[in-house]
Amino acid sequence: MNEPSILSANESVPGRSFSDPQHGLEDLQIMRSMAQQLVDTYDDPVVCDFTPGSRPVCQSDKQGRFFRIYYIQPGLLFELHKLTVVGFFGQKRPNANIKPLLEADKKFEETFHAHPGLLSLSTARLPDGDFANLVLFTSSEAKDNWNYSPQHYDLVAKVSPPYYRSIRLNNGLLPRGLDAPEELILERTRYIDYGTDPPWRALREL
């Protein structure tokens, strides 16, 4: 794997607008709103069903935008503080085939409970048609275990490059957990451009 370029906090990269620092600010606001959505949706007893084998919550917000939430460990999710956060923002290729991605999602769902530090996974449709994912973990170690699991590695290596032309992977923290979704902070962002061989990679510490 090629070593990532190291970007300063405000550095822009010509020809790779997806890595512009402004996107980081926009991503942060979306991630905060998705964290708040975890709270608001959980508080709606009509929407949520936490019986064994229940399906994810699939709804539309007040603006009509689709979102989906897997409350994998709802008890711990709302009990713990200092949660580790990952925000995935992918820019799909024109005419990309979404079927392999959906099939991978189904396989993922079957393995959620094999990762004890995985608390929740949310997906939201963005105005441009792309999707954002918000994943909450008990710790950075739990995040690493998820990242290096065979299922996740297989998705990254085989499914993502044909579907996405580029991605932003934001790593952050919720210092007071879901007691304060608005306090979510970003620590670093990883960028991948699948339009080159090998893919261009970069890292921005925040």
Disulfide bonds with the S-S distance in Angstrom:
none
